[in-house]
Amino acid sequence: MTTTTGFYWDERCFWHAGAHYAQLAAVGGLVQPMVSGGLPEAPETKRRLKNLMDVTGLSTELAMSRAPAATRADLLRIHPASYLDRFEAMSDAGGGELGLRTPFGPDGYDIAAQSAGLVMAAVASVLAGTHRNAYALSRPPGHHCLPDWPNGFCLLNNIAIAIEAAKARDPDLRVAVVDWDVHHGNGTEAIFYDRDDVLTISVHQDRCYPIDTGDVSAMGRGAGQGANMNLPLPPGCGHVAYLDVMQRLVIPRLAAFDPDLVIVACGFDASNYDPLARMMCSPETFRQMTKAIMDLTGGRMVAAHEGGYSEVYVPFCGHAMLEEMSGSAIRAPDPLAARNAGQQPDARGEAFHRGVVDDLVAHFRAAGQI
């Protein structure tokens, strides 16, 4: 087993854009979209992470790779042909909006398939032992996408596609998904809700998005009863609360499930400066959550990039996670560390959040999940 960290990315994924964002009359093919304004899911958060890695030198310590796009056969394991046909036709016609908050421009179908292919390659490389762990800088994201209904910037469910591709090679594979994007991972939950071979855990701001999913009572159905764990947290939770949730709930549940692979849906929108949520995490929070999972798995894991909308802060959160995954001594110091320290919950806030976590622990102990 190699100890390298794989990093899967493709410039084409940064070219995903809503048709109404483009400033050029002719967009598509080899014409890069010129994006100005529009929805928060913009290319710069991801591109700046890659650029920061290049500037610090972290890129030179990772196995930087591209990957083929997911094929139609890969996509059909999750998404019905009718959905893919509609998506592809709209893409060929110049783009549009398939679902709620899912705009895309020309070549949107191909770019989404490329994003899924990056996650597939990251998963395959870790399972094959090519890399100890791997990170996919996937865009567009995927965790809100149901089989036939895209929403929340997500057009294909990248992680689910990658899991099913891996299980096509090894049907007995057991996978756990830890989704710490600040928004509930409703799409991934729905896809695996009736199954016991994939554990889905979502740590999210309560009723942030979608507002009608993510409740603690949703624990799976049928064969999947007990294989879904929702951990909704109130706005204002920061470093201490997130690490408390990881150590008291996420890690014990993972240990009990004993997966062959853990995939992290690593949105960075729980950060202190994200415009779409009200949490107070820092790069160090994401580093420590990554460490907790690596301590359990011996370093073996896959990370698939999901949300995160602060162009300044997402790169530092991602860099900290990759520092931990790779064991690199290279650091990108948090440029807002002093401000963060003064904005964390006070003693009363921490006591309130501890009580919330206590209630979650009691709930899942009573349900036999931890």
C-alpha positions, 0 to 999 in steps of 0.5 A: 500500500502506497502512502501517497495522497491522490488529487483528482481535478480537471480544469473543465470542471471550473468551466461549469456555469449557468447559461445566464452567467456568461458574458460572451455571446458564443459559449461552449466548446473551447470558449471558457465562460466569463463568469461575473456574479450569479449564484454562489456556486462559482468556479473560484472557490475550487480554482483558488484551492488548486491555485493555493496548493500550487503556490504553497508547493503542496501540489508537488507532494500529491499525486496530481491526476486527471480522470476519464468522465463517467460513462453513460453506463456508470450514470445509469446505475444511479440515474434513469435514462429519461433523466439523462436524456433530458439533461443531455438534450438541454445541455446540447441546446445551450443549457438551462435549469433542470431542477431547483437551483441547478443552472448549467450552460453549454456542455453542462452534461459532459462537465457533470460527467467529468465531475463524477468521473473524478470521484470514481477515479479517487475511489478506485485508486484507494480501493486498488491501493494506488493511493492511501487516500485521495481527494476529488475536486469535483464540480458541479457538486452532487450530494443534493441530487436524487436519481431523477431530481437535481437541486441545490447546484447538484446535477449528478450524484457523484458519490453515489455513482462512484460507490455503485461503480466500485460495487460493480467490481466488488458487490460485497463492498461496505461503504460509509459516507460522512457528509459534513457539508453544512447542508443536509445530504438529502440526495445521497441519503435517499439513494441508499435509504433502503440499504444496509451496505452503505452507511450515510451520516450527515452533519448539517445546520438544521433546516438550512437546505433543504428545509424539510429533510435531515431530521434525526428521526430519518434512520433508514427504511426496511433493510436500511433501518439504522444505516442513516444518521442525521446530525442536525445542529443549530446555527452558531456551532463552531470548532468545539461542537463539531469535534464533539459530534465527531468524537461522540457520534460519527466515529462510534457509528463508523466503528460499529459499521466497520466499512471497507471505505469511508468517503467524506462529502467535504463541503466547507460551507460550515466555515465562519465566513460562508454566505449560505450558512451560519456556522463558525468552523475554521480550517483547523476544524476541518483538519481535526475532523479529517484526523479523527476519520484517519485515526479510525481508518489508518489514513484510508479515505476518499474526499469528494468536494461538495459545497463552500462559497467563500472564495477567500476561506474555502481554499484554506479549509481545503488546504488544511484537510489536504495537509492532514491527509498527506501528512505534509509539513507545508502549511497555509496559515489561516489568514483569519485566525485571530478574528476567528478566535474572537468569534467562537461561541462563548461559555454559554454558547458552548454549554448550549451546544454541548446539551444539543450533542448530549440529546443527539447521543441519547437519541442514537443510543436509544435507537441502538446506533451507537 
